[in-house]
Amino acid sequence: GAVVSQHPSRVICKSGTSVKIECRSLDFQATTMFWYRQFPKKSLMLMATSNEGSKATYEQGVEKDKFLINHASLTLSTLTVTSAHPEDSSFYICSARVRGRLNTGELFFGEGSRLTVL
Amino acid sequence: AQSVTQLDSHVSVSEGTPVLLRCNYSSSYSPSLFWYVQHPNKGLQLLLKYTSAATLVKGINGFEAEFKKSETSFHLTKPSAHMSDAAEYFCVVSDRDDKIIFGKGTRLHILP
């Protein structure tokens, strides 16, 4: 099956610094990548939809200047949490949709990144 | 508008007994339906999917689900639970507008 690699899996940073999380599709081209945030014991909250070569589409309530998303190629999307604060601590998950495949809605997920802001 | 409801936030079963995780959906069109599993601090893994083919869908690890249009349900079942099945399970619906909606999840606990 299609593999999505997310890095780093865990990151601890100081308040005020920026953190970048990478999401790569290893064996397929992804037209669309999605970024989610998951709070403890909660479902996934869609933050933004990232399309290669264009600006990301953010969900209502998500600060685009704080959560910068770049989708530079068909295999890489990055999420940068700028000026991180403790309330940004969370589990961030990316997913990708296969390019060219009939859009059944099937998603392939990364392993997630646990961000802890001190 | 489409939606998905997972009726139980927690389900506990004994090892070796059947598992039933319930999911009901609402969609204006013929939806695609999915079940994903998430183990602690991990991403989501696809268990199975329904995309308008056979209504009884078999997935990995012995799981299966049946699409029942009359009941707008897509319940997940497994004949015999294993300790390794303990995880969070998400029912997901996608319609022809490509919007993907996650259920709130069901935590499955397996009792020894």
Boltz contact constraints between the chains, C-beta under 6 A:
constraints:
  - contact:
      token1: [A, 43]
      token2: [B, 102]
      max_distance: 6.0
  - contact:
      token1: [A, 43]
      token2: [B, 104]
      max_distance: 6.0
  - contact:
      token1: [A, 43]
      token2: [B, 105]
      max_distance: 6.0
  - contact:
      token1: [A, 44]
      token2: [B, 102]
      max_distance: 6.0
  - contact:
      token1: [A, 93]
      token2: [B, 43]
      max_distance: 6.0
  - contact:
      token1: [A, 103]
      token2: [B, 98]
      max_distance: 6.0
  - contact:
      token1: [A, 104]
      token2: [B, 32]
      max_distance: 6.0
  - contact:
      token1: [A, 104]
      token2: [B, 51]
      max_distance: 6.0
  - contact:
      token1: [A, 105]
      token2: [B, 32]
      max_distance: 6.0
  - contact:
      token1: [A, 105]
      token2: [B, 94]
      max_distance: 6.0
  - contact:
      token1: [A, 105]
      token2: [B, 100]
      max_distance: 6.0
  - contact:
      token1: [A, 106]
      token2: [B, 49]
      max_distance: 6.0
  - contact:
      token1: [A, 109]
      token2: [B, 43]
      max_distance: 6.0
  - contact:
      token1: [A, 109]
      token2: [B, 44]
      max_distance: 6.0
  - contact:
      token1: [A, 110]
      token2: [B, 43]
      max_distance: 6.0
  - contact:
      token1: [A, 111]
      token2: [B, 42]
      max_distance: 6.0
  - contact:
      token1: [A, 111]
      token2: [B, 43]
      max_distance: 6.0
  - contact:
      token1: [A, 112]
      token2: [B, 43]
      max_distance: 6.0
